Amino acid sequence: MSKNKPKNKDVKEQRRSNPKRMKKHQMIQAVMAAFQSSPREMFNYKQISKLIGIESQVQKLQVVDILYDLAGEDIITETDRGRYRLNNLGTLAVGEFHRRSNGKNSFLPEDGGAPVFVAERNSGHAMNGDKVKVQILAKRRGAEPEAEVVEILERVERTYVGKLQVTKGFAFLVTEDKTLANDIFIPKDKLKGGKNGDKAIVRIIEWPDEAKNPLGEVIDILGIAGDNSAEMHAILAEFGLPYKYPASVEKAAERIPETISSEEISKREDFREVLTFTVDPKDAKDFDDALSARRLSNGNWEVGVHIADVTHYVKPESIIEREAQERATSVYLVDRTIPMLPERLSNLVCSLRPDEEKLCFAVVFELDGNAEVKKFRIVRTVIKSDRRFAYEEAQTVIETGEGDCREEILALDALAKKLRAKRFRSGAINFDRYEVKFDIDEKGKPLNVYFKESKDANKMIEEFMLLANKTVAEFIGKAPGGKTKKTFVYRVHDLPSPEKMENFATFIRRFGYKMKTEGKNTDISKGINKLLDQIQGKPEQNLIETLAVRAMQKARYSTDNIGHYGLAFEYYTHFTSPIRRYPDMMVHRLLERYLAGGRSVSKEKYEDMCDHSSNMEQVAANAERASIKYKQVEFMSDKLGKVFDGVISGVTEWGLYVELNENKCEGLVPIRDLQDDYYEFDEKNYCLIGRRRKHRFQLGDPITIKVASANLERKQLDFALVDHDM
């Protein structure tokens, strides 16, 4: 490249925008831009002057002075008499590249330093997640640092999901991926039969230096864009989640016998003659927990929490085990479940179906009338469920006192209410939030939105699952005096950040609510519970509940027990859902090992598995939210122009998010559409403020909108204000 030509358009644009007579600060910026656009080249003052459009001799002399000053600050280096180069060749760092479609790429140093901005021209076509080596570019004091990718050390293998645009000789994948601004060019021979309008998964093969678009090949065709299954599979693929089961794993599951040998039954405590039942959602197929109940001669109740004995069937290092470990969780989209285990296991062999003998791992309690645990035992059991209840059916028994298993259900409900009250007295937080659900037709089209609330039947099952999980964690975690604690998997929940709680308390004051943010842990949690009671049925209920959840830390899996703040438990784990959660399988295995007197396992190995499970749990939750968002947009797509009341649920620099009261669908009022004033984002006070008229749009404000557009590709609703004085 000629030393008198800039590498890219940035310096040219700088030059065009500058008048003949530059102010000094403009000149310094232009000089820096010239060096940073060609960081490896040397320039003298004449070449720099020409690059930045300086023609007068007086200003050329100013350039000489600027070069001298920059060299004195070690921003540039005089490599030859009167010739300078950017002083960055020795400042190297290694870390992860984060690509963004808005051009705000960044480099995250592996030593834990702050992220550094990487302009697209300096990205070296690195992809999101790549391990890279960068040069930290020299900067003036007070300016943000920048980096340039000099080497891609490790490529991350990843795929992109989008819609194919196929022409005669080639094709493009058009993607809404937030990490890629460019469509992917696909040669005709790499289409794998894809047709125009198909939803596809594409892998990037290369991105030549001179090419605007990366080159890719089709990995899989998901179906026609807009088809429900294609779109649900696309959501899974976007999050890197599997949307089909490997045939080899399915075959391995087929070889597992459904029958139970008499030898195996003889090793277990037999509950086949004890009344046992399951309570689950009406559309559930994987029943992984059952309750047995019988009144003892002393008047106490024996309650067995029987959990599907998955690890009896899934052996360590088996192909099914490896697949379950990688998936770590079942994924629940709006219209389907993507199980962690093959369906033969999750819905048939392990599922605690009625009138079938099943193997379980159980915690059996003796509870007195005050729901105090008098004693418990952890045992392997065999059961035969007498009845499969949907939550609605069990709720009817609780409300009417009539129906199957009425005595047992009413007794368990009464005990559960006492267990629940005890938890709240200890400082547990009462987050009883509803779930948004859809009635969907056979083609996946959403017909109606409804809200699923937790009633007494749900809470009854929840309390006994919590009790079993807590008991198992205490049994292993509370090592006898003087003995070393054995490695175990805990479900932990840290204390909330004081800063977040203070911000939350400040926000709720505008609604007239107060809350303590200091004192004992129980003081704070009781204050949250009081607030949650006060907002029941109020317009601001969902907003405040959402913000309260955001003020909390996220629960996670760890071998280091710090307790569970939200439940107010000193010890807690996940034992009760091994069909759908891998950590529960880990807990079952460790429990079996330690009950048999086995030695402690590798803490480091299990901590890695805990981290993976926590990460996959978050990915699965994000995919679930994306499927809900897609169905909300689809549900609203035939309501364009209709008017709805809502509440401002989010405030950002690009606009207002509004949640509709009627159906909880959320959309954006873009800031560009607020044309009566120039609005600025006040992050601290969660609001947009008009510069001239001082009109304020604040988080939580009631608002009336009309539906402006529904973009299914982007899963985005746009609203327009109705009641605002434009």
Buried (B, 14 or more C-beta within 10 A) or exposed (E): EEEEEBBEEBBBEBBEEBEEEBEEEBBBBBBBBBBBBBBEBBBBBBBBBBBBBBEEEEBBEBBBEBBEEBBEEEBBBBEEEEBBBBBBEEEEBBBBBBBBBEEEBBBBBEEEEEBBBBBBEBBBBBBBBBBBBBBBBBBEEEEEBBBBBBEBEEEEEBBBBBBBBBEEEBBBBEBBBEBBBBBBBBEEEBBBEBEEEBBBBBBBBEBEEEEEBBBBBBBBBBBBBEBBBBBBBBBBBBBEBBBEBEEEBBEBBEEBEEEBEEEBBEEBBEBBEBBBBBBBEEEBBBBBBBBBBBEEEEEBBBBBBBBBBBBBBBEEEBBBBEBBBEBBBBBBBBBBBBBBBBBBBBBBBBBBBBEBEBBBBBBBBBBBEEBEBEEBEBBBBBBBBBBBBBBEBBBBBBEEEEBBBEEBBBBBBBBBBBBBEBBBEBBBBBBBBBEBBBEBEEEBBBEEBEEEEBBBBBBBBBBBBBBBBBBBBBBBBEEEEEEEEBBBBBBBBBBBEEEBBBBBBBBBEBBEBEBBBEEEBBEBBBBBBBBBEBBEEEBBBBBBBBBBEEBBBEBBBBBEBEBBBBBBBBBBBBBBBBBBBBBBBBBBBBBBBBEEEEEBBEEEEBBEBBBBBBEBBBBBBBBBEBBBBBBBBBBBBEBEEEEBBBBBBBBEEEBBBBBBEEBBBBBBBEBEBBEEBEBEBBEEBBBBBBEEEEBEBBBBBEBBBBBBBBEBBEBBBBBBBEEBEE
